[in-house]
């Protein structure tokens, strides 16, 4: 019975009974791993933040000027979230989120450009900004 409970926790990641030492240990190990992963994400975001902030402002400026390709059927989620994240960056976690939003906006732009066969930007400056942002968030190999 105990083995079955431990296997259930190992497979489903939902503990039914924390009183068993093996189950408590599994839960603690998973929580520790999640905290370590989050701390690494925040540290990576902090290391990139200065460059990424400049890249994000440039992307937004060019996007609003119409120099970056936009899917007319898209709701603009990543661009609106990027605009919020650039303005609202009070702690390390919020600054680390900037990586996520830049990545989403660039990935969406590049995907639409590939689908339509159009360039991702209408000007050389905008193309360079998209490429620089893609390199900063490790998307350069996807374009």
N, C-alpha and C positions, 0 to 999 in steps of 0.2 A: 504493500500500500504506500509506504514512504517513497519507495523508488518511483512508483507511478506518479506521485505528487511532484517529486523533483523533476521528472521528465516533463511533466505538464508545464512546470515553470520554465524549464529550459527551452521548450518548444514555443510556448505561447506568450512568454514574457509577462504573464499576469499571475502573481502569487495568490494562491488560495489560502495558504496558512504560513504566516511568517514565523511561527514558533519553532519550526525546524531549523537547526543551525545551517544546514546546507542551503536552504531556501533564503534565509536571511543573508548569507554570504553572497549568493548570486545577485540578490537585489542590491546589496551594497556595492558590489563590483560593477554592476551596470550603471548605477547612479554615479559612481566615481568616474567611469569612462565617459559618461555624458558631460560631466563637469569639465573634464580634461579636454574633450573635444570643443566645448564652448570656449574655454580659455584660449585654446590654440587659434580658433576662429577670430576671437577678439584681438589677440596679439598680432595675427597676420594683418588684420584690418588696420590696426594702429600703425604698423610699419609702413603700410601703403598710403595712409591717410593724406599726407601732404600732397603727394602727386595726384592721388585719386580725386581729391577735392577740386583741384584745378581742372582736371579732365572732366569731372561731372559738370562744373559750371560752364565750361566750353561747350560740352555736348548739349546742355539745355539751351544755351544761347543760340546755337546753330539750329537746333530742333525747332525752337520758336520762330526763327527766321525762315524756316521752310527749306533749309539746306540739307537736311537729313531725310531720307526716304521714310515715308509713313504709310502704313497700311490703312486705307480708308475704312476697312471693315473692323479695324481694331478699336478697342475702347481706350487705348492709351494708358493702360494700367501702369506699366513700368515707368513711363515718362512722368506720370503724376506722382508716383511713389518716389521717384528720383528727385523730383522737385521738392517734395516734403522732406526727404532725408538730407538734402543739401542744406536746407534752412534749419532743420531741427537736429542738431548734433551736439548734445550736451554731455554725454558720457561715452566711454569706450565702446559700449555695446551698440549705441546708435551710430557711432562712427564706423563700426565694423559692418553694420547693415548697408552702408553706402556701397560696399563691394557688391552685395547682392543685387541692389537696384541698378547699378551701372551694368553689371553682367546681364541682367534681364533685358534692359533697354537695348544694349548692343546686340545681344543674341537675337532678339526679336527683329531688329532692323536688318541684320545680316540674313536671317532666314527669309524675310519677305523679299529682300533683294535677290536671293538665289531663286526663289519661286517665280519671280517675275522676270528675271534675267536683266534687271536694271542695276545700275551702280547704287551702292548704299548711300551715296551723297552726291549732291549736284555741283559742289565746288571742291577744289583741291584742298582747301583748308578744312572743310567738313570731313572729307575722306581721311585726311591725316588724323583728325581728332578721333574718328571712329576707330581707326587702326591703333592709335596710341592707347585708347581706352581698352580695346580688346586685348592688347598686350599686357596692360596692367592687371587685368582680371583673368589672365590665362585663357583667352578665347582665340588667340592668334592662330592656333592650329585648326580651328573650326571654320574659318572664313574661306 
